[in-house]
Amino acid sequence: MPMYYTEVPGAIQTTNATPNTANDAYFIKPGSTRAVWLCWAQVQGRAAGLTALSGISFRLEKWTSTASSAGTSITPSPNDVGFQAAKHTAAYSASTLTSGTGGPTLLGSFGCSVSGPGGWGNPQASTGNLDQAYALEGAATQSIDIFNVSATASLNFECSTGTAE
C-alpha cells in the first residue's frame, strides 16, 4: 500500500519580474530507496486590487539527468500518522531554483487566476489510484519541477502538492 504525503511551502512565491519569463519554483525528487509519485498540485493566486485580468500558468517538467537543487527544503507531511517519514525530498524558492539537466520533459500544464484557485489532479480523490500520477524511480537523479510564468510581472501565489511513496 502506498504512503501519502503533502508538501506545503507555507510561503508566498512570486512570478518573474520580467513578464513571460518562467521561474523554476518547486521540485520533488526521490530518495535512495523508494519511488515517488506526484499525485496532485494546487495553486492559489494572491493578488488584490488589480485593474487588469491576468493569470498564472504552471508547468510540470521532469529533469532526466540531474535533479534540481537549492531553495528552501520542505518536509513532506504524512497524511496518516502511522506512515513513516518520507524518503523523497522537496524544495521551493520565492524566486527561482537551480534547475536540473536533461530534458526537460513537459508533463503537464495548468493555471489559476491572479486571485483564485487552480491546479492539477484532485487532492480528495488521489489516494489509492496512482494511474494518473507522475513517477520517479527510487535513487534516480531526477526531479519533477513546477515552473510558473505570467504575462504580468511579479504576481504572488502559493502552491502545495500531494505525493505517494
C-alpha positions, 0 to 999 in steps of 0.5 A: 500500500502506498504512503501519502504525503503533502508538501506545503511551502507555507510561503508566498512565491512570486512570478518573474519580474520580467513578464513571460519569463518562467521561474523554476519554483518547486521540485520533488525528487526521490530518495535512495530507496523508494519511488515517488509519485506526484499525485496532485498540485494546487495553486492559489493566486494572491493578488488584490486590487488589480485593474487588469485580468491576468493569470498564472500558468504552471508547468510540470517538467521532469529533469532526466539527468540531474535533479534540481537543487537549492531553495528552501527544503520542505518536509513532506507531511504524512497524511496518516500518522502511522506512515513513516517519514518520507524518503523523497525530498522537496524544495521551493524558492520565492524566486527561482531554483537551480534547475536540473539537466536533461530534458526537460520533459513537459508533463503537464500544464495548468493555471489559476487566476491572479486571485483564485484557485487552480491546479492539477489532479484532485487532492480528495480523490488521489489516494489509492489510484496512482494511474494518473500520477507522475513517477520517479524511480527510487535513487534516480537523479531526477526531479519533477519541477513546477515552473510558473510564468505570467504575462504580468510581472511579479504576481504572488501565489502559493502552491502545495502538492500531494505525493505517494511513496 
